[in-house]
Amino acid sequence: MNLFPELTVGIASNTSQNLPIYREWAYDFKKNCFMTRNGKYYLVEKNEAIEIWIYKAMKTARYRYQAYPREYGQELDEIVGMSSSREIRESEAERLIQEALLVNPYITGVDDFEFEHHGSDLYIKFQVDTIYGGLEEEMNFNYG
């Protein structure tokens, strides 16, 4: 006789099988506004939608706006004024970007970072893996 009950516990996973197709409102990154077709806003799907989510999450400072959940946004302001070496700033930027993006269940990995410094500007390129495939992302950050 066993003192402990026998339980079958299912493990939750974030695979493409249990997530609905990801959708976002179409967004024009150059004009920084939503796009319209025939005078109406429209939705995009999958990686195109995730790219919009990434753009907006990386433009939003975490914890600053009550309209967003605490998990949303980035904390790159932490490296502003950091007096440490270039390598430490790059490592910290990589960690902060991964933390910001991996909260999205459609994103499965963030890696292959490349850094380029121009004065106090840091240009960052990286690969984002999603349940739909890969994306190449770029961003500019001023840490001066």
Rosetta constraint file for C-alpha pairs under 8 A:
AtomPair CA 13 CA 18 HARMONIC 7.97 0.50
AtomPair CA 14 CA 18 HARMONIC 6.69 0.50
AtomPair CA 14 CA 19 HARMONIC 6.89 0.50
AtomPair CA 14 CA 105 HARMONIC 6.15 0.50
AtomPair CA 14 CA 106 HARMONIC 7.57 0.50
AtomPair CA 15 CA 19 HARMONIC 6.59 0.50
AtomPair CA 15 CA 131 HARMONIC 7.12 0.50
AtomPair CA 16 CA 20 HARMONIC 7.61 0.50
AtomPair CA 16 CA 106 HARMONIC 7.91 0.50
AtomPair CA 16 CA 131 HARMONIC 6.04 0.50
AtomPair CA 19 CA 106 HARMONIC 7.96 0.50
AtomPair CA 21 CA 45 HARMONIC 6.82 0.50
AtomPair CA 21 CA 46 HARMONIC 6.29 0.50
AtomPair CA 22 CA 45 HARMONIC 5.59 0.50
AtomPair CA 22 CA 46 HARMONIC 5.14 0.50
AtomPair CA 22 CA 49 HARMONIC 6.52 0.50
AtomPair CA 22 CA 50 HARMONIC 7.15 0.50
AtomPair CA 22 CA 106 HARMONIC 7.75 0.50
AtomPair CA 23 CA 43 HARMONIC 6.25 0.50
AtomPair CA 23 CA 44 HARMONIC 5.61 0.50
AtomPair CA 23 CA 45 HARMONIC 4.46 0.50
AtomPair CA 23 CA 46 HARMONIC 6.42 0.50
AtomPair CA 23 CA 49 HARMONIC 5.36 0.50
AtomPair CA 23 CA 50 HARMONIC 7.72 0.50
AtomPair CA 24 CA 43 HARMONIC 5.48 0.50
AtomPair CA 24 CA 44 HARMONIC 5.63 0.50
AtomPair CA 24 CA 45 HARMONIC 6.60 0.50
AtomPair CA 24 CA 49 HARMONIC 4.89 0.50
AtomPair CA 24 CA 50 HARMONIC 7.57 0.50
AtomPair CA 24 CA 52 HARMONIC 7.08 0.50
AtomPair CA 24 CA 53 HARMONIC 7.44 0.50
AtomPair CA 25 CA 34 HARMONIC 6.84 0.50
AtomPair CA 25 CA 35 HARMONIC 7.77 0.50
AtomPair CA 25 CA 41 HARMONIC 6.90 0.50
AtomPair CA 25 CA 42 HARMONIC 5.73 0.50
AtomPair CA 25 CA 43 HARMONIC 4.41 0.50
AtomPair CA 25 CA 44 HARMONIC 6.13 0.50
AtomPair CA 25 CA 49 HARMONIC 7.45 0.50
AtomPair CA 26 CA 34 HARMONIC 5.83 0.50
AtomPair CA 26 CA 35 HARMONIC 5.39 0.50
AtomPair CA 26 CA 36 HARMONIC 7.69 0.50
AtomPair CA 26 CA 41 HARMONIC 7.20 0.50
AtomPair CA 26 CA 42 HARMONIC 5.91 0.50
AtomPair CA 26 CA 43 HARMONIC 5.45 0.50
AtomPair CA 26 CA 44 HARMONIC 5.63 0.50
AtomPair CA 26 CA 49 HARMONIC 7.43 0.50
AtomPair CA 26 CA 52 HARMONIC 7.69 0.50
AtomPair CA 27 CA 32 HARMONIC 7.26 0.50
AtomPair CA 27 CA 33 HARMONIC 5.87 0.50
AtomPair CA 27 CA 34 HARMONIC 4.30 0.50
AtomPair CA 27 CA 35 HARMONIC 5.22 0.50
AtomPair CA 27 CA 52 HARMONIC 6.68 0.50
AtomPair CA 28 CA 32 HARMONIC 5.59 0.50
AtomPair CA 28 CA 33 HARMONIC 5.48 0.50
AtomPair CA 28 CA 34 HARMONIC 5.88 0.50
AtomPair CA 28 CA 35 HARMONIC 5.89 0.50
AtomPair CA 29 CA 33 HARMONIC 7.02 0.50
AtomPair CA 34 CA 41 HARMONIC 7.05 0.50
AtomPair CA 35 CA 41 HARMONIC 6.03 0.50
AtomPair CA 35 CA 42 HARMONIC 7.27 0.50
AtomPair CA 36 CA 40 HARMONIC 4.88 0.50
AtomPair CA 36 CA 41 HARMONIC 4.42 0.50
AtomPair CA 36 CA 42 HARMONIC 6.34 0.50
AtomPair CA 37 CA 41 HARMONIC 6.34 0.50
AtomPair CA 37 CA 42 HARMONIC 6.79 0.50
AtomPair CA 44 CA 48 HARMONIC 6.30 0.50
AtomPair CA 44 CA 49 HARMONIC 5.48 0.50
AtomPair CA 45 CA 49 HARMONIC 4.93 0.50
AtomPair CA 45 CA 50 HARMONIC 7.80 0.50
AtomPair CA 46 CA 50 HARMONIC 6.25 0.50
AtomPair CA 46 CA 132 HARMONIC 6.50 0.50
AtomPair CA 47 CA 51 HARMONIC 5.97 0.50
AtomPair CA 47 CA 130 HARMONIC 7.42 0.50
AtomPair CA 47 CA 132 HARMONIC 6.29 0.50
AtomPair CA 47 CA 133 HARMONIC 7.46 0.50
AtomPair CA 47 CA 135 HARMONIC 7.45 0.50
AtomPair CA 48 CA 52 HARMONIC 6.66 0.50
AtomPair CA 49 CA 53 HARMONIC 6.43 0.50
AtomPair CA 50 CA 54 HARMONIC 6.12 0.50
AtomPair CA 50 CA 106 HARMONIC 7.78 0.50
AtomPair CA 51 CA 55 HARMONIC 6.20 0.50
AtomPair CA 51 CA 135 HARMONIC 7.72 0.50
AtomPair CA 52 CA 56 HARMONIC 6.22 0.50
AtomPair CA 53 CA 57 HARMONIC 5.96 0.50
AtomPair CA 54 CA 58 HARMONIC 6.02 0.50
AtomPair CA 54 CA 101 HARMONIC 6.86 0.50
AtomPair CA 55 CA 59 HARMONIC 6.29 0.50
AtomPair CA 56 CA 60 HARMONIC 6.27 0.50
AtomPair CA 56 CA 73 HARMONIC 7.91 0.50
AtomPair CA 57 CA 61 HARMONIC 7.96 0.50
AtomPair CA 57 CA 72 HARMONIC 6.38 0.50
AtomPair CA 57 CA 73 HARMONIC 4.52 0.50
AtomPair CA 57 CA 74 HARMONIC 6.60 0.50
AtomPair CA 57 CA 100 HARMONIC 7.28 0.50
AtomPair CA 57 CA 101 HARMONIC 7.59 0.50
AtomPair CA 58 CA 73 HARMONIC 5.95 0.50
AtomPair CA 58 CA 74 HARMONIC 5.66 0.50
AtomPair CA 58 CA 97 HARMONIC 7.88 0.50
AtomPair CA 58 CA 100 HARMONIC 7.50 0.50
AtomPair CA 59 CA 73 HARMONIC 7.27 0.50
AtomPair CA 59 CA 74 HARMONIC 7.57 0.50
AtomPair CA 60 CA 72 HARMONIC 7.79 0.50
AtomPair CA 60 CA 73 HARMONIC 4.86 0.50
AtomPair CA 60 CA 74 HARMONIC 6.29 0.50
AtomPair CA 61 CA 65 HARMONIC 7.72 0.50
AtomPair CA 61 CA 73 HARMONIC 5.22 0.50
AtomPair CA 61 CA 74 HARMONIC 5.17 0.50
AtomPair CA 61 CA 75 HARMONIC 5.99 0.50
AtomPair CA 61 CA 76 HARMONIC 7.87 0.50
AtomPair CA 61 CA 77 HARMONIC 7.90 0.50
AtomPair CA 62 CA 70 HARMONIC 6.66 0.50
AtomPair CA 62 CA 71 HARMONIC 7.21 0.50
AtomPair CA 62 CA 72 HARMONIC 5.96 0.50
AtomPair CA 62 CA 73 HARMONIC 4.29 0.50
AtomPair CA 62 CA 74 HARMONIC 5.03 0.50
AtomPair CA 62 CA 75 HARMONIC 5.76 0.50
AtomPair CA 63 CA 68 HARMONIC 7.96 0.50
AtomPair CA 63 CA 70 HARMONIC 5.68 0.50
AtomPair CA 63 CA 72 HARMONIC 7.95 0.50
AtomPair CA 63 CA 73 HARMONIC 7.72 0.50
AtomPair CA 68 CA 72 HARMONIC 6.22 0.50
AtomPair CA 71 CA 100 HARMONIC 7.52 0.50
AtomPair CA 71 CA 103 HARMONIC 6.82 0.50
AtomPair CA 72 CA 100 HARMONIC 6.82 0.50
AtomPair CA 72 CA 103 HARMONIC 7.63 0.50
AtomPair CA 73 CA 100 HARMONIC 5.81 0.50
AtomPair CA 74 CA 96 HARMONIC 6.73 0.50
AtomPair CA 74 CA 97 HARMONIC 6.75 0.50
AtomPair CA 74 CA 99 HARMONIC 7.81 0.50
AtomPair CA 74 CA 100 HARMONIC 5.11 0.50
AtomPair CA 75 CA 96 HARMONIC 6.28 0.50
AtomPair CA 75 CA 100 HARMONIC 7.71 0.50
AtomPair CA 76 CA 80 HARMONIC 7.43 0.50
AtomPair CA 76 CA 93 HARMONIC 6.52 0.50
AtomPair CA 76 CA 96 HARMONIC 6.39 0.50
AtomPair CA 76 CA 97 HARMONIC 7.72 0.50
AtomPair CA 77 CA 143 HARMONIC 7.53 0.50
AtomPair CA 78 CA 82 HARMONIC 7.66 0.50
AtomPair CA 79 CA 89 HARMONIC 6.47 0.50
AtomPair CA 79 CA 92 HARMONIC 7.34 0.50
AtomPair CA 79 CA 93 HARMONIC 7.38 0.50
AtomPair CA 79 CA 143 HARMONIC 6.20 0.50
AtomPair CA 80 CA 142 HARMONIC 7.59 0.50
AtomPair CA 80 CA 143 HARMONIC 4.25 0.50
AtomPair CA 80 CA 144 HARMONIC 5.89 0.50
AtomPair CA 81 CA 143 HARMONIC 6.26 0.50
AtomPair CA 81 CA 144 HARMONIC 5.74 0.50
AtomPair CA 82 CA 89 HARMONIC 7.41 0.50
AtomPair CA 82 CA 143 HARMONIC 7.84 0.50
AtomPair CA 84 CA 88 HARMONIC 6.29 0.50
AtomPair CA 84 CA 89 HARMONIC 6.81 0.50
AtomPair CA 85 CA 89 HARMONIC 6.42 0.50
AtomPair CA 86 CA 90 HARMONIC 6.17 0.50
AtomPair CA 87 CA 91 HARMONIC 6.09 0.50
AtomPair CA 88 CA 92 HARMONIC 6.03 0.50
AtomPair CA 89 CA 93 HARMONIC 6.03 0.50
AtomPair CA 90 CA 94 HARMONIC 6.12 0.50
AtomPair CA 90 CA 115 HARMONIC 7.08 0.50
AtomPair CA 91 CA 95 HARMONIC 6.29 0.50
AtomPair CA 92 CA 96 HARMONIC 6.12 0.50
AtomPair CA 93 CA 97 HARMONIC 6.08 0.50
AtomPair CA 94 CA 98 HARMONIC 6.19 0.50
AtomPair CA 94 CA 113 HARMONIC 7.09 0.50
AtomPair CA 95 CA 99 HARMONIC 6.15 0.50
AtomPair CA 96 CA 100 HARMONIC 6.13 0.50
AtomPair CA 97 CA 101 HARMONIC 6.20 0.50
AtomPair CA 98 CA 102 HARMONIC 5.78 0.50
AtomPair CA 98 CA 109 HARMONIC 7.91 0.50
AtomPair CA 98 CA 110 HARMONIC 5.79 0.50
AtomPair CA 98 CA 111 HARMONIC 7.97 0.50
AtomPair CA 99 CA 103 HARMONIC 6.87 0.50
AtomPair CA 101 CA 107 HARMONIC 7.05 0.50
AtomPair CA 101 CA 110 HARMONIC 7.57 0.50
AtomPair CA 102 CA 107 HARMONIC 5.89 0.50
AtomPair CA 102 CA 108 HARMONIC 6.91 0.50
AtomPair CA 102 CA 109 HARMONIC 6.92 0.50
AtomPair CA 102 CA 110 HARMONIC 7.49 0.50
AtomPair CA 103 CA 107 HARMONIC 7.81 0.50
AtomPair CA 106 CA 130 HARMONIC 5.50 0.50
AtomPair CA 106 CA 131 HARMONIC 5.66 0.50
AtomPair CA 107 CA 128 HARMONIC 7.03 0.50
AtomPair CA 107 CA 129 HARMONIC 5.88 0.50
AtomPair CA 107 CA 130 HARMONIC 4.26 0.50
AtomPair CA 107 CA 131 HARMONIC 6.53 0.50
AtomPair CA 108 CA 128 HARMONIC 7.71 0.50
AtomPair CA 108 CA 129 HARMONIC 5.40 0.50
AtomPair CA 108 CA 130 HARMONIC 5.17 0.50
AtomPair CA 108 CA 131 HARMONIC 6.67 0.50
AtomPair CA 109 CA 128 HARMONIC 5.81 0.50
AtomPair CA 109 CA 129 HARMONIC 4.87 0.50
AtomPair CA 109 CA 130 HARMONIC 6.97 0.50
AtomPair CA 110 CA 126 HARMONIC 7.03 0.50
AtomPair CA 110 CA 127 HARMONIC 5.72 0.50
AtomPair CA 110 CA 128 HARMONIC 4.60 0.50
AtomPair CA 110 CA 129 HARMONIC 6.24 0.50
AtomPair CA 111 CA 126 HARMONIC 5.91 0.50
AtomPair CA 111 CA 127 HARMONIC 5.32 0.50
AtomPair CA 111 CA 128 HARMONIC 6.66 0.50
AtomPair CA 112 CA 125 HARMONIC 7.90 0.50
AtomPair CA 112 CA 126 HARMONIC 5.30 0.50
AtomPair CA 112 CA 127 HARMONIC 5.64 0.50
AtomPair CA 113 CA 124 HARMONIC 6.88 0.50
AtomPair CA 113 CA 125 HARMONIC 5.66 0.50
AtomPair CA 113 CA 126 HARMONIC 4.40 0.50
AtomPair CA 113 CA 127 HARMONIC 7.04 0.50
AtomPair CA 114 CA 124 HARMONIC 5.75 0.50
AtomPair CA 114 CA 125 HARMONIC 5.10 0.50
AtomPair CA 114 CA 126 HARMONIC 6.33 0.50
AtomPair CA 115 CA 122 HARMONIC 6.76 0.50
AtomPair CA 115 CA 123 HARMONIC 5.74 0.50
AtomPair CA 115 CA 124 HARMONIC 4.83 0.50
AtomPair CA 115 CA 125 HARMONIC 6.63 0.50
AtomPair CA 116 CA 122 HARMONIC 5.83 0.50
AtomPair CA 116 CA 123 HARMONIC 5.04 0.50
AtomPair CA 116 CA 124 HARMONIC 6.58 0.50
AtomPair CA 117 CA 121 HARMONIC 5.88 0.50
AtomPair CA 117 CA 122 HARMONIC 4.80 0.50
AtomPair CA 117 CA 123 HARMONIC 6.34 0.50
AtomPair CA 118 CA 122 HARMONIC 6.47 0.50
AtomPair CA 118 CA 123 HARMONIC 7.91 0.50
AtomPair CA 120 CA 142 HARMONIC 5.59 0.50
AtomPair CA 120 CA 143 HARMONIC 5.61 0.50
AtomPair CA 120 CA 144 HARMONIC 4.78 0.50
AtomPair CA 121 CA 140 HARMONIC 6.80 0.50
AtomPair CA 121 CA 141 HARMONIC 5.67 0.50
AtomPair CA 121 CA 142 HARMONIC 4.36 0.50
AtomPair CA 121 CA 143 HARMONIC 6.38 0.50
AtomPair CA 121 CA 144 HARMONIC 7.34 0.50
AtomPair CA 122 CA 140 HARMONIC 5.72 0.50
AtomPair CA 122 CA 141 HARMONIC 5.10 0.50
AtomPair CA 122 CA 142 HARMONIC 6.03 0.50
AtomPair CA 122 CA 143 HARMONIC 7.21 0.50
AtomPair CA 123 CA 138 HARMONIC 7.34 0.50
AtomPair CA 123 CA 139 HARMONIC 5.93 0.50
AtomPair CA 123 CA 140 HARMONIC 4.53 0.50
AtomPair CA 123 CA 141 HARMONIC 6.42 0.50
AtomPair CA 124 CA 138 HARMONIC 5.58 0.50
AtomPair CA 124 CA 139 HARMONIC 5.30 0.50
AtomPair CA 124 CA 140 HARMONIC 6.19 0.50
AtomPair CA 124 CA 141 HARMONIC 7.87 0.50
AtomPair CA 125 CA 136 HARMONIC 7.24 0.50
AtomPair CA 125 CA 137 HARMONIC 5.67 0.50
AtomPair CA 125 CA 138 HARMONIC 4.38 0.50
AtomPair CA 125 CA 139 HARMONIC 6.60 0.50
AtomPair CA 126 CA 136 HARMONIC 6.01 0.50
AtomPair CA 126 CA 137 HARMONIC 5.39 0.50
AtomPair CA 126 CA 138 HARMONIC 6.49 0.50
AtomPair CA 127 CA 134 HARMONIC 6.83 0.50
AtomPair CA 127 CA 135 HARMONIC 5.77 0.50
AtomPair CA 127 CA 136 HARMONIC 4.82 0.50
AtomPair CA 127 CA 137 HARMONIC 6.14 0.50
AtomPair CA 128 CA 134 HARMONIC 5.66 0.50
AtomPair CA 128 CA 135 HARMONIC 5.04 0.50
AtomPair CA 128 CA 136 HARMONIC 6.34 0.50
AtomPair CA 128 CA 137 HARMONIC 7.05 0.50
AtomPair CA 129 CA 133 HARMONIC 5.84 0.50
AtomPair CA 129 CA 134 HARMONIC 4.45 0.50
AtomPair CA 129 CA 135 HARMONIC 6.36 0.50
AtomPair CA 130 CA 134 HARMONIC 5.94 0.50
AtomPair CA 130 CA 135 HARMONIC 7.75 0.50
